[in-house]
Each structure stands twice: as C-alpha cells, then as structure tokens.
Amino acid sequence: MKIFYPDLYVSDFSIVNFDLLRKHSIKGVIFDIDNTLAKRGEDMPSDGVAAHIKDLLNRDIMVALISNNSYKRAETFAGNLQTPFYASARKPFISKLLKAKNEFGLKSENIAMVGDQIFTDVIAGNRAKMFTVLVSPIVDEEDFLFKIKRMFEKPILRKLKLI
C-alpha cells in the first residue's frame, strides 16, 4: 500500500525549495503542471512559478515539467522556463519519469516527483522509486472524473491525517 503514500505532503509547490531538497538529497525535481504549478488551462507560468524554477536551476537543481496533457499544452506552459518537459505522460505509467531520470543522469532516489494527485503523480513517482511530494491542488476540479478520483483519495488523505 506504500505506493499510494507520498514521502512528503506540502500545501504549495513553493515549499519544495532548495533547503528542503538538499535535506532529502534531491538533485532533480519533476513538477506536474496542472493544478500543481498552475490552474488547469493557464497557458503561462506565474511570475512566482518562473522565479521558483529559476532559483532551483541557479542552485544546480535540475528541473523538468511533466503533464498527462497534450504536447502543445506542456510546450506552451514550459515556454521560457528553460526546462525540459514531458507531455502525454500517461501517469501512473512511468516511462516519461524514467526518460527524465536518464536525461538528468541521476539515481531515482535523488529525484523528487511533485504533483497534486495520488493516483497519477504519487503512484508514478513511487513506482519509479523517486521521492514523492503531494501538493494540495490549486483548485478543486469540477470535472466528474476528477471528483471521482478525489473521492477515492479521501481515505488515503484521512489516514495521512491531511483531512
């Protein structure tokens, strides 16, 4: 059942900063885009997201973006962030996480997967043997599929004492 549980839970992506990463021997971070770094459909990263990623890169932390969304969506969002991105990831499958790992040239245990969903981001990161960070979603999704997913996440979040 460990596959459902993140190594760390935080309220916002910005908490995943240099000091926290260094404490856990993390040298590379893969951030989910939608509802982790930005509201679904936001085309451009906020100034806060851009500054956070720039700070990590300036401190020699490798950063990549990942999304189950389309190539166009991920490419548009990645824009000028100077980070690789992986679209149509099909998380919880791990092929794109392993591709990022290989391109980083790091061991799995030195990479953090950061995302807002247990059944995609956390499971994929755990399957890839990465350090997993669950982030509170930016907004509650209105879509029926997301409501179903969140319903199944609630018992896990209760067990983690997060709700």
KOLMARVO-54464 format. One record per residue: x negated, y negated, z of N, C-alpha, C in turn. Coordinates in steps of 0.1 Angstrom, whole numbers, padded with zeros to 4 digits, always signed. Layout:
% residues N
XYZXYZXYZ...
//
This chain:
% residues 163
-0008+0012+0000+0000+0000+0000-0009-0013+0000-0021-0011+0002-0031-0023+0002-0030-0031-0011-0026-0024-0022-0025-0031-0035-0016-0043-0035-0006-0043-0026+0004-0054-0025-0001-0065-0017-0011-0064-0009-0015-0074+0001-0027-0081-0003-0026-0095-0003-0038-0103-0006-0048-0103+0005-0060-0106+0002-0071-0108+0012-0069-0121+0020-0062-0130+0013-0060-0143+0019-0047-0150+0014-0040-0157+0022-0029-0164+0018-0031-0179+0021-0029-0188+0011-0030-0202+0013-0018-0209+0008-0016-0221+0012-0004-0229+0008-0006-0236-0005-0018-0238-0009-0021-0246-0021-0035-0242-0027-0036-0243-0040-0048-0239-0047-0060-0246-0042-0058-0259-0038-0070-0267-0034-0077-0262-0022-0070-0254-0014-0076-0248-0002-0087-0238-0006-0086-0233-0019-0097-0224-0024-0108-0233-0029-0116-0238-0019-0126-0247-0022-0140-0240-0020-0151-0248-0023-0164-0243-0022-0167-0236-0009-0164-0243+0002-0167-0237+0015-0161-0224+0018-0148-0223+0014-0140-0211+0016-0146-0200+0007-0149-0203-0005-0155-0193-0014-0169-0188-0010-0177-0197-0005-0190-0194+0000-0189-0185+0012-0180-0187+0021-0177-0179+0033-0174-0165+0029-0168-0163+0017-0164-0149+0013-0173-0144+0002-0185-0150+0000-0195-0146-0010-0189-0146-0024-0180-0155-0027-0174-0156-0040-0182-0166-0049-0185-0161-0061-0193-0169-0071-0185-0173-0083-0173-0167-0085-0164-0169-0096-0150-0169-0092-0142-0177-0098-0127-0178-0095-0119-0177-0108-0109-0169-0107-0099-0168-0118-0086-0173-0113-0082-0185-0118-0069-0191-0114-0058-0187-0124-0047-0183-0118-0035-0182-0126-0030-0196-0129-0024-0199-0140-0020-0212-0143-0006-0216-0138+0005-0209-0143+0018-0213-0140+0022-0210-0125+0026-0221-0119+0031-0221-0105+0020-0219-0095+0008-0218-0100-0004-0218-0091-0011-0232-0092-0014-0235-0104-0021-0248-0107-0011-0259-0112-0001-0255-0118+0009-0264-0124+0023-0258-0124+0033-0267-0125+0046-0262-0127+0047-0255-0141+0055-0245-0142+0057-0238-0155+0061-0249-0165+0054-0248-0176+0057-0257-0187+0049-0270-0187+0042-0274-0177+0034-0286-0177+0022-0283-0186+0021-0292-0196+0010-0290-0206-0004-0293-0201-0005-0303-0193-0018-0308-0189-0020-0306-0174-0032-0303-0170-0035-0302-0156-0035-0316-0150-0031-0316-0137-0030-0329-0130-0045-0333-0127-0046-0346-0124-0060-0351-0120-0066-0343-0109-0057-0339-0099-0062-0331-0088-0067-0317-0092-0060-0311-0101-0065-0298-0106-0078-0300-0114-0079-0309-0122-0091-0312-0130-0103-0315-0121-0100-0323-0111-0111-0327-0101-0116-0315-0093-0106-0306-0089-0109-0294-0081-0118-0285-0090-0114-0282-0102-0122-0273-0110-0135-0279-0113-0136-0292-0116-0149-0299-0119-0158-0297-0106-0153-0299-0095-0161-0298-0082-0166-0284-0081-0158-0274-0084-0163-0260-0083-0174-0257-0093-0172-0262-0105-0182-0260-0116-0195-0267-0112-0194-0279-0107-0206-0287-0103-0213-0280-0091-0207-0271-0084-0213-0264-0073-0217-0250-0077-0217-0247-0090-0221-0234-0096-0212-0223-0093-0199-0226-0091-0189-0216-0090-0183-0215-0104-0183-0203-0110-0177-0200-0123-0162-0200-0122-0155-0206-0132-0141-0207-0131-0135-0203-0145-0124-0195-0144-0116-0192-0156-0102-0193-0153-0094-0195-0163-0079-0195-0161-0073-0183-0168-0062-0179-0162-0055-0167-0168-0040-0169-0167-0033-0163-0177-0019-0165-0178-0013-0153-0185-0001-0150-0181+0007-0140-0188+0014-0147-0200+0013-0160-0200+0020-0168-0211+0012-0167-0224+0016-0174-0234+0010-0174-0247-0003-0180-0248-0010-0177-0258-0023-0183-0261-0022-0198-0262-0012-0203-0269-0010-0217-0271-0008-0224-0258+0000-0218-0249+0002-0224-0236-0011-0225-0228-0019-0214-0227-0031-0214-0220-0042-0223-0226-0042-0223-0239-0052-0232-0246-0049-0247-0243-0036-0250-0244-0032-0264-0242-0035-0268-0228-0032-0260-0218-0035-0263-0204-0050-0264-0202-0057-0255-0207-0072-0254-0204-0079-0267-0210-0073-0272-0221-0078-0284-0227-0092-0288-0225-0095-0298-0217-0108-0303-0215-0114-0298-0202-0109-0288-0196-0114-0283-0183-0127-0276-0184-0132-0273-0196-0144-0266-0198-0145-0253-0191-0134-0246-0192-0134-0232-0186-0128-0223-0196-0133-0210-0196-0127-0200-0204-0113-0198-0199-0104-0193-0208-0091-0189-0205-0087-0176-0211-0078-0169-0205-0073-0156-0210-0058-0157-0210-0052-0156-0222-0037-0156-0223-0032-0143-0226-0019-0142-0225-0011-0129-0227-0018-0118-0219-0021-0121-0207-0029-0112-0198-0022-0099-0194-0009-0100-0194+0000-0088-0191-0004-0083-0177-0007-0092-0168-0009-0088-0154+0004-0081-0149+0003-0070-0142-0008-0065-0134-0018-0056-0141-0017-0055-0154-0028-0048-0161-0041-0057-0160-0052-0050-0160-0065-0057-0156-0075-0060-0167-0071-0057-0179-0081-0058-0190-0087-0072-0191-0079-0082-0190-0083-0096-0191-0092-0100-0179-0088-0095-0167-0096-0098-0155-0110-0091-0157-0111-0079-0162-0124-0073-0164-0132-0080-0175-0125-0085-0185-0132-0093-0195-0138-0106-0189-0131-0113-0180-0136-0124-0173-0148-0120-0164-0146-0109-0157-0157-0104-0149-0170-0102-0157-0168-0095-0168-0180-0093-0177-0186-0106-0182-0178-0115-0186-0183-0128-0191-0190-0136-0180-0184-0135-0167-0191-0141-0156-0204-0134-0153-0205-0121-0156-0217-0114-0152-0218-0112-0137-0207-0111-0130-0207-0109-0116-0200-0096-0112-0203-0091-0100-0196-0080-0094-0182-0084-0090-0173-0074-0091-0159-0077-0087-0158-0083-0074-0165-0079-0064-0164-0084-0050-0168-0098-0049-0175-0104-0059-0179-0118-0059-0170-0127-0067-0158-0121-0071-0148-0129-0079-0135-0129-0071-0129-0141-0071-0115-0143-0065-0105-0144-0076-0094-0137-0074-0082-0139-0083-0072-0146-0075-0068-0158-0079-0059-0167-0072-0046-0169-0080-0035-0165-0074-0022-0167-0080-0011-0167-0071+0001-0169-0076+0013-0171-0068+0022-0159-0067+0019-0148-0074+0028-0137-0074+0021-0124-0070+0028-0117-0061+0023-0104-0056+0022-0094-0067+0034-0093-0075+0035-0082-0084+0027-0084-0097+0021-0095-0099+0013-0097-0111-0002-0100-0106-0003-0112-0100-0017-0117-0096-0024-0108-0085-0017-0106-0074-0023-0099-0063-0026-0084-0067-0016-0078-0073-0018-0064-0077-0030-0063-0088-0030-0072-0097-0040-0071-0108-0054-0073-0101-0055-0084-0093-0068-0086-0086-0072-0075-0077-0063-0069-0070-0067-0057-0061-0071-0045-0070-0064-0043-0081-0067-0032-0090-0081-0034-0096-0085-0047-0098-0098-0050-0103-0109-0051-0093-0105-0048-0080-0114-0048-0068-0119-0062-0066-0111-0072-0069-0116-0086-0066-0110-0091-0053-0115-0102-0048-0110-0108-0036-0097-0116-0040-0085-0112-0034-0073-0118-0039-0068-0129-0029-0063-0139-0035-0057-0151-0028-0043-0153-0033-0034-0152-0024-0020-0155-0028-0017-0170-0024-0012-0177-0033-0009-0192-0031+0006-0193-0031+0011-0202-0022+0025-0205-0023+0029-0211-0036+0040-0206-0042+0043-0211-0056+0047-0226-0055+0043-0234-0065+0046-0248-0065+0060-0251-0065+0068-0243-0072+0083-0245-0072+0089-0231-0072+0101-0230-0066+0109-0218-0067+0115-0216-0081+0112-0205-0088+0117-0203-0101+0132-0201-0101+0139-0206-0111+0153-0205-0112+0157-0193-0121+0148-0188-0129+0150-0177-0138+0154-0164-0131+0163-0157-0136+0168-0144-0130+0157-0134-0127+0148-0132-0136+0137-0123-0134+0128-0127-0122+0125-0140-0121+0117-0144-0110+0124-0143-0097+0137-0145-0097+0145-0143-0085+0144-0129-0080+0145-0120-0089+0144-0105-0086+0130-0102-0080+0120-0107-0087+0106-0105-0082+0104-0110-0068+0109-0123-0066+0107-0129-0053+0115-0121-0042+0126-0115-0046+0134-0108-0036+0126-0095-0032+0119-0089-0041+0110-0078-0037+0098-0082-0030+0093-0094-0032+0081-0099-0025+0084-0102-0010+0097-0105-0007+0100-0109+0007+0096-0099+0018+0099-0086+0016+0095-0077+0027+0079-0077+0029+0072-0079+0019+0057-0079+0020+0053-0092+0027+0059-0103+0023+0056-0116+0029+0060-0116+0044+0071-0109+0047+0075-0108+0062+0065-0100+0069+0060-0089+0063+0050-0081+0070+0037-0089+0072+0034-0097+0063+0022-0106+0064+0025-0118+0074+0038-0118+0078+0042-0129+0087+0041-0143+0080+0044-0143+0067+0044-0155+0059+0057-0161+0058+0068-0154+0061+0081-0160+0061+0089-0155+0073
//
